[in-house]
Amino acid sequence: MVQNKTECPVCSAEIILAEGSEQGELLTCPECGSELEIKSTLPPRLAEAPMEEEDWGQ
């Protein structure tokens, strides 16, 4: 069985990636509410998702 457990880089809570999760997907930590991005699925690795910048119509 593939190990799909990792931890939140903000609060260290254990996070289990859903089967079929893919690199680049966004998810929210159930403990601290941080928005996270899946950086790798094998091995599972998360990072804080980049903040969206305002589009000022330029």
Contacts in CASP RR format, 6 or more apart in sequence:
PFRMAT RR
TARGET T0000
AUTHOR 0000-0000-0000
METHOD contacts of the structure
MODEL  1
MVQNKTECPVCSAEIILAEGSEQGELLTCPECGSELEIKSTLPPRLAEAP
MEEEDWGQ
2 42 0 8 1.000
3 43 0 8 1.000
3 44 0 8 1.000
4 16 0 8 1.000
4 17 0 8 1.000
4 18 0 8 1.000
4 19 0 8 1.000
4 21 0 8 1.000
4 41 0 8 1.000
4 44 0 8 1.000
5 14 0 8 1.000
5 15 0 8 1.000
5 16 0 8 1.000
5 17 0 8 1.000
5 44 0 8 1.000
6 14 0 8 1.000
6 15 0 8 1.000
6 17 0 8 1.000
6 43 0 8 1.000
6 44 0 8 1.000
6 45 0 8 1.000
6 46 0 8 1.000
7 13 0 8 1.000
7 14 0 8 1.000
7 15 0 8 1.000
7 46 0 8 1.000
8 15 0 8 1.000
8 29 0 8 1.000
8 31 0 8 1.000
8 32 0 8 1.000
8 34 0 8 1.000
8 36 0 8 1.000
8 46 0 8 1.000
9 36 0 8 1.000
9 46 0 8 1.000
9 47 0 8 1.000
9 48 0 8 1.000
10 29 0 8 1.000
10 32 0 8 1.000
10 34 0 8 1.000
10 36 0 8 1.000
10 48 0 8 1.000
11 29 0 8 1.000
11 31 0 8 1.000
11 32 0 8 1.000
11 34 0 8 1.000
13 29 0 8 1.000
13 30 0 8 1.000
13 31 0 8 1.000
13 32 0 8 1.000
15 27 0 8 1.000
15 29 0 8 1.000
15 30 0 8 1.000
15 36 0 8 1.000
15 46 0 8 1.000
17 38 0 8 1.000
17 41 0 8 1.000
17 44 0 8 1.000
21 27 0 8 1.000
21 38 0 8 1.000
21 41 0 8 1.000
22 38 0 8 1.000
22 41 0 8 1.000
23 38 0 8 1.000
23 39 0 8 1.000
23 40 0 8 1.000
23 41 0 8 1.000
24 37 0 8 1.000
24 38 0 8 1.000
24 39 0 8 1.000
25 37 0 8 1.000
25 38 0 8 1.000
26 35 0 8 1.000
26 36 0 8 1.000
26 37 0 8 1.000
26 38 0 8 1.000
26 49 0 8 1.000
27 35 0 8 1.000
27 36 0 8 1.000
27 38 0 8 1.000
27 46 0 8 1.000
28 34 0 8 1.000
28 35 0 8 1.000
28 36 0 8 1.000
29 36 0 8 1.000
34 48 0 8 1.000
35 48 0 8 1.000
35 49 0 8 1.000
36 46 0 8 1.000
36 47 0 8 1.000
36 48 0 8 1.000
36 49 0 8 1.000
37 46 0 8 1.000
37 47 0 8 1.000
37 48 0 8 1.000
37 49 0 8 1.000
37 50 0 8 1.000
38 44 0 8 1.000
38 45 0 8 1.000
38 46 0 8 1.000
39 45 0 8 1.000
39 46 0 8 1.000
39 47 0 8 1.000
END
